[in-house]
Amino acid sequence: MTTTEQSYNVYEDRCPTRLVLDCLADKWALLILDRLQGGPVRFNHIRRDIKGISQKVLSQTLRRLERNGLISRTIFPTVPVTVEYALTPLGRTLTDTVSALTHWAEQNMDAIFAAQRAYDERDAG
């Protein structure tokens, strides 16, 4: 370990890794990262592809992901200006994890709904 490297512990309340986990634990961040796996995508395409995300939330989430070094933003001098977003090399290290998590939810929704019903019935009784 060099003198500039630190040891981090996610279980410590003041560990900066918690801020990164906050960013990644956001559904919009996961969906954006998953969407960018296929290559660069324009802002409006992301907005159309991810149903329910507002322009404001998309902008905020993209900025947060860019600040954390997970995506890059490229501006093309067109009229109107075209902006593309892509995964960085660091962001690509999350590809398998993000895909597994997002698609795990799709594959297990019936089991989750059944568990919720069972819990609600047990809790109501």
C-alpha positions, -999 to +999 in steps of 0.1 A: +000+000+000+014+034-009+012+063+014-018+078-004-039+046-002-062+041+027-080+011+042-117+015+041-144-004+061-180-001+049-192-010+083-177+022+099-202+050+101-178+077+087-164+055+059-166+073+025-176+041+009-210+046+022-215+076-001-206+054-030-231+027-018-258+054-015-252+063-051-252+027-063-282+016-042-304+040-061-327+023-086-322+050-112-284+046-110-286+009-115-310+012-144-288+038-161-256+017-155-274-013-169-286+007-200-251+020-208-236-015-210-243-017-247-223+015-255-227+052-255-263+065-253-277+100-257-296+117-229-330+116-245-326+079-254-319+071-218-349+091-207-371+072-233-357+038-224-361+041-186-398+047-181-408+069-152-376+088-147-380+126-149-356+148-167-345+164-135-338+130-117-320+117-148-297+148-149-290+145-112-283+108-113-260+112-144-240+139-126-236+118-095-224+088-116-200+110-135-187+126-104-180+091-090-161+082-122-185+056-133-197+072-165-183+098-189-201+126-207-192+136-242-206+168-258-209+171-295-211+206-310-243+201-330-274+222-332-289+215-308-260+202-287-258+164-285-247+148-253-237+111-249-230+091-218-209+060-216-194+037-190-159+045-179-134+016-173-143+019-136-180+018-145-174-013-166-161-031-135-197-030-122-213-044-154-218-080-142-229-069-107-254-044-119-268-067-146-271-096-121-289-074-096-313-057-120-323-089-138-324-109-105-354-086-096-371-094-129-366-132-125-377-133-089-407-110-087-433-138-084-414-153-054-412-118-039-449-111-044-457-145-028-434-137+002-451-103+006-486-118+006-476-145+031-460-118+054-491-095+051-515-124+059-494-135+088-490-099+101-528-092+097-537-123+118 
